[in-house]
Amino acid sequence: MLINIRAAYRLIVFLILIFIYLVRGTFLYLTTSNHVRRRHKLVNNANFFARMMASAFNMKVICNNLIPADENSLLVGNHIGFIDIVALQSLRGCAFITSTDMQNAPGLGQICDVAGCTYVNRRNRMHIREELNNIVEVLKEGVRVVLYAESVASNGEQVLPFKKTLLMAAGFADRPIRPFVFNFRKVNGGPVLFKHRDSLCWYGDESFITAIWRSLKLDSVEVEIEFLPLVYTKADDDRNAIAKRLHDMVSESYVPFTAHMNLHHHSSKPSDLVQ
């Protein structure tokens, strides 16, 4: 009973924060005519509210190798739901690449619009060249861009294969790729167990409301983001080789959900920043 009351309270806080975020984001959108300055303002606004969201929901974010605030790179890492988005955005403001399905989803689409997101059609690749050019332009605007190259959120049991084409945006924009890996480290003050998976990950066809309600029932979550060494590419590089290299780097540091996870203690690395 107390767990449901706490979750309901957090849901109310979440809705209030989202409302204020949307109002402020919409104001910035409508009052900034220059599209480059507008995106920078929207990204900074999203960063501010992500920090508030993490604090309100008792999420501790540990960062290894925090990147410079002015780094203009294409961030590529693993994706297992909405918690990793909040955690990453709370560390450094970024423009996320998301799907047109998300853009068209009531509520979620508006959240993405005022976060400075750019969109790709995951179902129809006919406009992939135009979408690639859009990402190149955002990078050239000086904005950090996040690409979840798995294309969809996984169930946490592995890092899914990386899609290749959009990775080439970094080479075309003459910007580096910054791989990163996201891991859950603690749940409710204790080890992460397999039974926690569906309270932490949002994947498949599950609705956002169902997924976030389960997450809100948790007392606390500790997550870790590790930024890996920069990868420099050129427009004419072998995209298959780039995708494999990045996937190997991320997979090597990822701790997957397994039925026997945490039978042995996994020690955390020293952190540069704890939020």
C-alpha positions as CSV (number, residue, x, y, z in Angstrom):
1,M,0.0,0.0,0.0
2,L,2.8,2.5,1.0
3,I,4.6,1.6,-2.2
4,N,1.6,2.5,-4.3
5,I,1.1,5.8,-2.4
6,R,4.7,6.7,-2.9
7,A,4.4,5.9,-6.6
8,A,1.3,8.0,-7.0
9,Y,3.0,10.9,-5.3
10,R,6.0,10.6,-7.6
11,L,3.7,10.4,-10.6
12,I,2.1,13.7,-9.6
13,V,5.5,15.3,-9.2
14,F,6.5,13.9,-12.6
15,L,3.4,15.3,-14.3
16,I,4.0,18.7,-12.6
17,L,7.6,18.8,-13.8
18,I,6.6,17.8,-17.3
19,F,4.0,20.5,-17.4
20,I,6.4,23.2,-16.3
21,Y,9.0,21.8,-18.8
22,L,6.6,21.9,-21.7
23,V,5.4,25.5,-20.8
24,R,9.0,26.7,-20.5
25,G,10.1,24.8,-23.6
26,T,7.2,26.1,-25.7
27,F,8.0,29.7,-24.6
28,L,11.6,29.3,-25.7
29,Y,10.5,27.7,-29.0
30,L,8.1,30.5,-29.8
31,T,10.4,33.4,-28.7
32,T,13.6,32.3,-30.4
33,S,13.5,32.9,-34.1
34,N,17.0,31.6,-34.9
35,H,16.8,27.9,-35.2
36,V,20.3,27.2,-34.0
37,R,20.0,29.3,-30.9
38,R,16.5,27.8,-30.3
39,R,17.9,24.2,-30.3
40,H,20.7,25.2,-27.9
41,K,18.1,26.7,-25.6
42,L,15.8,23.7,-25.8
43,V,18.6,21.3,-25.0
44,N,19.7,23.4,-22.0
45,N,16.1,23.4,-20.8
46,A,15.9,19.6,-21.1
47,N,19.2,19.3,-19.2
48,F,17.9,21.4,-16.4
49,F,14.6,19.4,-16.0
50,A,16.4,16.1,-16.3
51,R,18.5,17.0,-13.3
52,M,15.3,17.8,-11.4
53,M,13.6,14.6,-12.5
54,A,16.6,12.5,-11.4
55,S,16.6,14.2,-8.0
56,A,12.8,13.9,-7.5
57,F,12.8,10.2,-8.2
58,N,15.8,9.4,-6.0
59,M,18.0,8.5,-9.0
60,K,21.8,8.6,-8.3
61,V,23.8,9.1,-11.5
62,I,27.5,8.1,-11.4
63,C,29.6,9.2,-14.3
64,N,33.0,7.9,-15.3
65,N,35.1,10.1,-17.6
66,L,32.7,13.0,-17.8
67,I,33.1,14.7,-21.1
68,P,33.8,18.4,-21.5
69,A,30.7,20.7,-21.4
70,D,31.6,22.1,-24.9
71,E,32.3,18.7,-26.6
72,N,30.5,18.6,-29.9
73,S,30.3,14.9,-30.7
74,L,27.9,12.1,-31.8
75,L,27.2,10.1,-28.6
76,V,26.5,6.4,-29.3
77,G,25.6,3.9,-26.6
78,N,23.2,1.3,-25.4
79,H,19.5,1.9,-24.8
80,I,17.2,0.1,-22.4
81,G,14.3,2.5,-21.7
82,F,13.6,6.0,-20.5
83,I,15.8,6.0,-17.4
84,D,19.0,6.0,-19.4
85,I,17.7,9.0,-21.3
86,V,17.0,11.0,-18.1
87,A,20.4,10.0,-16.7
88,L,22.4,11.0,-19.9
89,Q,20.5,14.3,-20.3
90,S,21.1,15.2,-16.7
91,L,24.9,14.9,-17.1
92,R,25.3,16.8,-20.4
93,G,22.6,18.5,-22.5
94,C,22.1,16.6,-25.8
95,A,19.8,16.5,-28.8
96,F,18.4,13.0,-29.1
97,I,17.6,11.2,-32.4
98,T,14.3,9.5,-32.0
99,S,11.6,7.9,-34.2
100,T,8.8,9.5,-36.0
101,D,6.5,7.1,-34.1
102,M,7.6,8.8,-30.9
103,Q,7.1,12.2,-32.4
104,N,3.5,11.2,-33.3
105,A,2.7,9.8,-29.9
106,P,0.4,12.1,-27.9
107,G,2.3,13.7,-25.0
108,L,5.6,12.0,-25.7
109,G,5.8,13.8,-29.1
110,Q,5.5,17.2,-27.4
111,I,8.1,16.3,-24.9
112,C,10.5,15.4,-27.7
113,D,9.7,18.5,-29.8
114,V,10.7,20.9,-27.0
115,A,13.8,18.9,-26.2
116,G,15.3,19.8,-29.6
117,C,15.1,16.2,-30.9
118,T,15.6,15.2,-34.5
119,Y,13.6,12.4,-36.1
120,V,14.0,9.3,-38.2
121,N,11.5,6.9,-39.7
122,R,12.4,3.5,-38.3
123,R,9.8,1.8,-40.5
124,N,10.5,3.4,-43.8
125,R,14.2,3.9,-44.9
126,M,13.3,5.7,-48.1
127,H,14.3,9.1,-46.6
128,I,17.5,7.9,-44.9
129,R,19.7,10.3,-46.8
130,E,17.6,13.3,-45.8
131,E,17.6,12.1,-42.2
132,L,21.3,11.7,-42.3
133,N,21.7,15.2,-43.6
134,N,19.5,16.5,-40.8
135,I,21.8,14.9,-38.2
136,V,24.8,16.3,-39.9
137,E,23.3,19.8,-39.7
138,V,22.5,19.5,-36.0
139,L,26.1,18.4,-35.3
140,K,27.4,21.4,-37.3
141,E,25.3,23.7,-35.2
142,G,27.5,22.7,-32.3
143,V,25.0,20.5,-30.5
144,R,25.9,17.1,-29.0
145,V,23.7,14.5,-30.6
146,V,22.7,11.1,-29.1
147,L,22.2,8.2,-31.5
148,Y,20.9,4.9,-30.0
149,A,22.3,2.8,-32.8
150,E,20.4,-0.3,-31.7
151,S,17.4,1.5,-33.2
152,V,15.1,0.2,-30.4
153,A,15.4,-0.2,-26.7
154,S,16.5,-3.7,-25.6
155,N,15.3,-5.9,-22.7
156,G,18.7,-5.4,-21.1
157,E,20.0,-8.9,-21.8
158,Q,22.4,-7.8,-24.5
159,V,23.5,-4.8,-26.6
160,L,21.6,-5.2,-29.8
161,P,23.5,-5.0,-33.2
162,F,24.1,-1.4,-34.2
163,K,22.5,0.1,-37.3
164,K,25.2,1.5,-39.6
165,T,24.0,4.3,-41.8
166,L,23.3,7.1,-39.3
167,L,26.7,6.5,-37.7
168,M,28.2,8.1,-40.8
169,A,26.8,11.5,-39.8
170,A,29.9,12.1,-37.6
171,G,32.2,11.7,-40.5
172,F,30.1,13.9,-42.8
173,A,30.0,16.6,-40.1
174,D,33.7,16.2,-39.3
175,R,32.8,15.5,-35.7
176,P,34.1,12.6,-33.4
177,I,32.0,9.8,-32.1
178,R,31.8,9.4,-28.3
179,P,30.8,5.9,-27.3
180,F,29.2,5.5,-23.9
181,V,27.8,2.6,-21.8
182,F,24.9,2.7,-19.5
183,N,24.5,0.3,-16.5
184,F,22.2,-0.1,-13.6
185,R,24.3,-0.5,-10.4
186,K,21.9,-0.6,-7.5
187,V,18.2,-0.9,-6.9
188,N,16.6,0.1,-3.6
189,G,20.1,0.3,-2.0
190,G,21.0,-3.3,-2.9
191,P,22.2,-5.3,-5.9
192,V,20.5,-5.3,-9.3
193,L,18.6,-8.5,-9.7
194,F,17.0,-10.1,-12.8
195,K,13.6,-9.6,-11.1
196,H,14.1,-5.8,-11.3
197,R,14.5,-5.9,-15.1
198,D,10.9,-5.0,-16.0
199,S,10.8,-2.2,-13.4
200,L,13.9,-0.7,-15.0
201,C,13.7,-1.3,-18.7
202,W,11.0,-0.1,-21.2
203,Y,11.0,-2.3,-24.3
204,G,8.8,-4.1,-26.7
205,D,5.1,-3.0,-27.0
206,E,4.6,-2.0,-23.4
207,S,3.0,1.3,-22.9
208,F,4.9,4.2,-21.3
209,I,2.4,4.6,-18.5
210,T,2.7,0.9,-17.5
211,A,6.5,1.1,-17.6
212,I,6.9,4.3,-15.7
213,W,4.4,3.2,-13.0
214,R,6.6,0.1,-12.2
215,S,9.7,2.3,-12.1
216,L,8.0,4.8,-9.8
217,K,7.4,2.0,-7.3
218,L,11.1,1.6,-6.7
219,D,12.6,3.3,-3.7
220,S,15.9,4.3,-5.3
221,V,18.0,3.6,-8.4
222,E,21.7,4.0,-8.9
223,V,23.0,4.1,-12.5
224,E,26.3,4.6,-14.1
225,I,27.3,6.1,-17.4
226,E,30.8,5.6,-18.6
227,F,32.1,7.8,-21.5
228,L,34.6,5.8,-23.6
229,P,37.5,7.2,-25.7
230,L,36.6,9.2,-28.8
231,V,36.4,7.5,-32.2
232,Y,37.3,9.6,-35.2
233,T,35.8,8.7,-38.6
234,K,35.7,9.9,-42.1
235,A,32.8,10.0,-44.5
236,D,34.3,7.3,-46.7
237,D,35.2,4.9,-43.9
238,D,33.7,1.3,-43.8
239,R,30.5,1.8,-41.9
240,N,30.3,-1.9,-41.1
241,A,33.7,-1.7,-39.4
242,I,32.8,1.4,-37.5
243,A,29.5,-0.2,-36.3
244,K,31.4,-3.3,-35.1
245,R,34.1,-1.3,-33.4
246,L,31.6,0.8,-31.5
247,H,29.4,-2.2,-30.6
248,D,32.4,-4.1,-29.2
249,M,33.4,-1.1,-27.1
250,V,30.0,-0.7,-25.6
251,S,29.3,-4.4,-25.1
252,E,32.7,-4.9,-23.4
253,S,31.6,-2.6,-20.5
254,Y,27.9,-3.5,-20.3
255,V,26.6,-5.7,-17.6
256,P,23.6,-7.6,-19.0
257,F,20.5,-8.8,-17.2
258,T,20.8,-12.6,-16.7
259,A,19.0,-15.0,-14.5
260,H,22.2,-15.5,-12.5
261,M,23.3,-11.9,-12.3
262,N,25.1,-10.6,-9.2
263,L,26.0,-14.0,-7.8
264,H,29.4,-12.4,-7.6
265,H,29.9,-8.8,-6.5
266,H,30.4,-6.2,-9.3
267,S,32.5,-3.4,-8.0
268,S,31.9,0.1,-9.4
269,K,34.7,2.1,-10.8
270,P,35.8,5.4,-9.3
271,S,33.6,8.2,-10.5
272,D,34.3,11.7,-11.8
273,L,30.9,12.9,-10.8
274,V,28.1,11.8,-8.6
275,Q,24.7,13.5,-9.0
